[in-house]
Every structure is written in C-alpha cells, then in structure tokens.
Amino acid sequence: QVKLVESGGGSVHPGGSLNLSCVASPSIFSAYAMGWYRQVSGMQRESVAVISSDDSINYADFVKGRFTISRDVDKKTLFLQMNNLNPEETAVYCCKGGDSASTGYYTDYWGQGTQVIVSS
C-alpha cells in the first residue's frame, strides 16, 4: 500500500527554488507529526523540517530561513518550499509520516523520495 508520494523535485541552479509536495493517506496526515528529510549521497539521512499535528514546526539549523514547511489539510498534502538552494543540498528528499491503521501500533512510513539537484 502506497501511503506517501513525493513530487516536485528537479534540477536548479544555485540560488534557485523548488516546491516539494507529499500526498499522504488520511490516516497518516491526521496523526502526530510529518516531516521532510533528505539524504545526500554517501551521507546519513537528516531531518529538514517537521510539522506536528498541533502545527508546531521544527527546522534544521541549515535551513536558515530559506525553507518553509506547510500543509493543505483538505488535500492531505505536505509541502516544502525551498529557496536559495545550495549545491550542497543536492539530495533525495523524502516525506515521513506514521499511523497505526495498518498494524495496530504506530509505524513510521517513508515515501520513495524525490531527487533535487542543485548545480551550475
């Protein structure tokens, strides 16, 4: 069962912008927190931004005001607006969320990711 589907990645020049989207199943979208994570080639996955069900938000320090996480409740979609991108931010960006609908206990799920390439 596909629970999270990302889109919006692509190739941009340094300083460019992208808006990533993640369509989530209703059970995931309505429960706890959802977030965006990224994995640079050869590195461990790291958190970019997380938004909780009460709308509290945590950003990674490297965001420095350039990224904005938001969500559309009606469309069950999570967004990450990324501005002023750096080449070091080339990575696969993944959406994470969880629910207990499938297993009876809370389980995290990951989308397959969307590729972001920042280069000149």
C-alpha positions in Angstrom: 0.0 0.0 0.0 1.4 3.4 -1.0 1.0 5.9 1.8 3.3 8.7 0.9 4.1 10.0 -2.6 6.5 12.9 -3.2 6.9 15.1 -6.2 8.3 18.4 -7.2 12.0 17.6 -7.4 14.2 18.6 -10.3 17.3 20.4 -11.3 18.0 24.0 -10.5 21.0 26.4 -10.5 22.4 27.6 -7.2 20.1 30.2 -5.7 17.1 28.6 -7.4 13.9 27.4 -5.8 11.7 24.3 -5.7 8.4 23.4 -4.0 8.1 19.8 -3.0 4.8 18.1 -2.4 3.9 14.9 -0.5 0.4 13.4 -0.8 -0.4 11.3 2.3 -3.1 8.8 3.2 -5.7 10.3 5.5 -4.6 8.2 8.5 -1.1 9.4 8.2 -1.9 13.0 7.6 -4.2 13.2 10.7 -1.8 11.6 13.1 1.2 13.0 15.0 3.9 14.7 13.0 5.0 14.7 9.4 8.3 15.9 8.1 10.8 16.3 5.3 14.1 14.5 5.4 17.0 14.4 3.0 19.8 12.1 2.2 22.9 13.4 0.4 24.8 10.7 -1.5 27.2 8.9 0.9 25.7 10.5 4.0 23.1 9.6 6.5 19.5 10.8 6.3 18.9 14.0 8.1 15.8 16.0 9.2 15.0 19.1 7.3 11.7 20.2 8.7 8.9 18.6 10.8 5.4 19.8 11.5 3.2 18.3 14.2 -0.5 17.9 14.4 -0.8 21.0 16.6 1.1 22.9 13.9 4.3 23.3 15.8 7.3 23.3 13.5 10.9 22.4 13.9 13.5 23.3 11.2 17.1 22.1 10.9 19.7 24.8 11.6 20.9 24.7 8.0 17.5 25.9 6.7 18.4 29.5 8.0 15.0 30.9 7.0 15.2 29.6 3.4 12.7 26.8 3.6 9.1 26.7 4.7 7.1 23.6 5.6 3.3 23.7 5.3 0.3 21.6 4.7 -3.0 21.6 3.0 -5.4 19.7 5.2 -8.2 19.3 2.6 -5.8 17.9 0.0 -3.8 15.8 2.5 -0.6 17.3 1.1 2.6 18.3 2.8 4.8 21.0 1.2 8.4 22.1 1.4 9.1 25.4 -0.3 12.9 25.6 -0.7 14.5 28.9 -1.7 18.1 29.9 -2.4 19.3 26.4 -2.8 23.0 25.5 -2.5 24.8 22.7 -4.4 25.5 21.0 -1.1 21.7 20.4 -0.8 21.7 18.1 -3.8 19.9 15.1 -2.3 16.9 12.8 -2.3 14.2 14.4 -0.3 11.7 12.1 1.4 8.5 12.6 3.2 7.9 10.8 6.5 4.7 10.1 8.5 3.1 7.4 10.5 -0.1 5.9 11.6 -1.5 2.8 13.4 -4.2 1.9 10.9 -2.3 -0.9 9.2 -0.6 -2.7 12.0 -2.4 -1.7 15.2 0.6 0.1 16.5 2.2 3.3 15.4 4.5 2.8 12.5 6.6 5.3 10.5 6.4 5.3 6.7 8.7 6.8 4.2 8.0 7.9 0.6 10.4 6.8 -2.1 11.7 10.3 -2.4 12.1 13.0 -5.0 15.5 13.9 -6.4 16.8 17.5 -6.0 19.9 18.5 -8.0 21.5 21.9 -7.5 24.4 22.6 -9.8 25.7 25.2 -12.2 
